[in-house]
Amino acid sequence: MIRVLAVVVAVLLSISLGVTGTMAQMKTDPAQPKMEQKSDKMGHKVEGTIKSVRGNIVTLEDGTQLSIPSSMKVAKDQLKPGAQITAEYEERAGQKVATAVQIKG
């Protein structure tokens, strides 16, 4: 009976040390950046040349269409075909809505 108890204790001890060792290896280094999953609400970035402007919709040469909210402060007279832009946007109801626009000289 003592021999069986000793074997059970040894097995349990081995399992707990194995789990503890595995858990110790899974801890992340606080100096390393955390990888976050992007959701639909997180911003995306696009760069390109404006192909056309219709109302508040800007179409880039690659076919990307951005909706520029009227509340956004951007020089509308500089949003013209041929202008180079960098924009950040969020997907809302299947539409790319600009959250920031930078017009390159």
C-alpha angles and dihedrals in degrees: 000000000000089000092054091047091050091051092048091049091048092050093048091047091050092049094049092049090049092051092045091051092049092048091049090055092050095060113108125233108247089218092063117085117251117244111228127193116239118237128194090264094057118095127258127200130225134177127193153112120288112245098180144349123212116174106306095341118099117192119201126211090258091057097257111146119206125190111217110206115227088233091063115102105227130136098258091193089062093054095091137129113288095027117129114229141178115204139179117209145172127222109242120173090338093308127111105234114192117235095176133012127190120188113210118222 
